[in-house]
Amino acid sequence: MPAIPDSTKTSLAQRLRQHAADHWPQLTGLHVRYHGQFAYVEGELADGDRLPLTRLRYGGSASTGRMRSGARPHAIRPRHDRSGTAARRSGI
């Protein structure tokens, strides 16, 4: 599968940021990075900590909903903090 086109990256990031603003007020930022056909999404907390949320796979077209989740969201217990303290601090 080819890499995600720049136009799709832009629209995906805009849609994700709007969704985060509407549904996750505890996040101060949302970061999306791309590698090949994958988009990795992280939420940023007020203290600067980042929580890995999900990985999306590009399936051919953003307009037809072809970005699909390839992993379970990690908002409850981030990979980098097995103790759960980041999740408790965030109120998630």
HELIX and SHEET records of a PDB file:
HELIX    1   1 ASP A    6  HIS A   23  1                                  18    
HELIX    2   2 THR A   85  SER A   90  1                                   6    
SHEET    1   A 4 GLY A  29  HIS A  35  0                                        
SHEET    2   A 4 PHE A  38  GLU A  44 -1                                        
SHEET    3   A 4 ARG A  50  TYR A  58 -1                                        
SHEET    4   A 4 MET A  67  SER A  69 -1                                        
END                                                                             
